[in-house]
């Protein structure tokens, strides 16, 4: 039964020009304070309620006539007790607590919006337990969050800021702050908060076709812009034999230039020199059993493109290093141009999907952005609202002509709003960095639980050992693995490793990618990860010398007929296992998937010999 904790009475209109401060008491963080220095004609109502072990603080604001919404804060202060780290979806460092004395220009302020992260944060301890998870129902507009430690007395200082930059006039606004201090595994709290954000905002995630979970080959890291029809087909022939099912041809298909940057983006015409007959080429690749996707930089119009003059006066700003301008999506003709471009490509070239890049460049955070003025041709007031309309229309137009179309987005535009438009979220670029790839995958799996999460493209040096190749793949085991090695050049031993782990990930896909997930110790780079379903559990150890608890979800003993797979992704040939039961049977397989001598196992703590990149199957 819902319990109303505190509800501020309607205190009437604030006096124009007088600062507003309201307080509400919660069981989770004590007093939460609403403060607004320049409320103008805006009236504020602050309330709180408890339900299901969580609390919800809501701000409602209204004005009798349209007015620019004022900047306001929701703040709390809480003793730092058993709190050691703070998680958010785009952190790839060590999830450290920041000092409270920063300003909006310091790292202690985190800013999110539709195309940059998500306003979801989890304080957790060294034992993977949630201590306080915070999330807002606002997923489109900018939300500032300063969540630091007050150095004088170890107090957690939480400040959430709304409307940090001037926006177009409105008459009412409502936002809710979720407070969850339940003693649960940290990622359970974060995942539930993400789902709550989507549901509260009324967002429906884009359907995820099974093809979004298939292993993928990308041209980017090996070819960069220097892509050619013949080379791609040669690579795809090898990729298909190894078990890859999707191709992304990245930047380069639309230009003969290889100078870097994006000065020629915006026309989106096939380079005839690189692809003499693109539709026929696409069909040949698809005949190999591989779906075909191509890359677009969504907001970019290059200064050397034919379309550059066409859109003058309809740009947000210039990107100096890339020599391109960012389109203003508030213009209906800009949105229609982008929609028509993608629809024509899919129809004319028979594509199976698109990689839509750099959506985060549609931002309201930059200084000097052009403001909307009456009669200037813009039909949507704010940039986030315009991006929301644009991407929904893109999704609808493409799914109408190609149901099950694949749409890939890249970290850091990965929040609940973005999940409406795409069904593949990829880790941001981290070439050769196993640690960053593993962290990015776990972060996305927790924060975007209804989307197919992909690794950044895996690549390795040709002189790498087979074990080194295997460890690169295992770092991304709990996401869909994207490959970007030059397959024609890698040794046969490397291909054998890839073929085995592709077969492994496809066989155990439901457990690895679609069931429950337990990523342990974010602060240490997720050295232990477990995932599973009702049939099996897959546990992977990435750090030598740690104890691996061999059990089902939440330490449970697997039921009759279930199996547990244990993967050694460390560099040494041993594991320390803590078995919750004595297995009925044990099998062992090396990095190529070949059977090897299995260790004798008993219930309890034990050290066993198991080669690096090998795995056990316990029943």
PyMOL commands that set and color helices and strands:
alter all, ss='L'
color gray80, all
select helices_A, chain A and resi 186-200+210-213+220-223+229-242+278-287+309-311+332-349+359-361+383-401+418-420+434-447+466-474+492-507+509-514+522-524+553-555
alter helices_A, ss='H'
color red, helices_A
select strands_A, chain A and resi 3-7+20-26+30-36+43-51+54-67+72-79+85-87+98-99+109-112+120-124+130-136+143-150+155-162+170-180+216-218+246-249+291-297+300-302+315-319+324-327+353-357+406-410+424-426+452-454+482-483+516-520+528-532+536-541+547-550+563-568+574-579+586-589+595-596+604-609+615-618
alter strands_A, ss='S'
color yellow, strands_A
deselect
rebuild
show_as cartoon
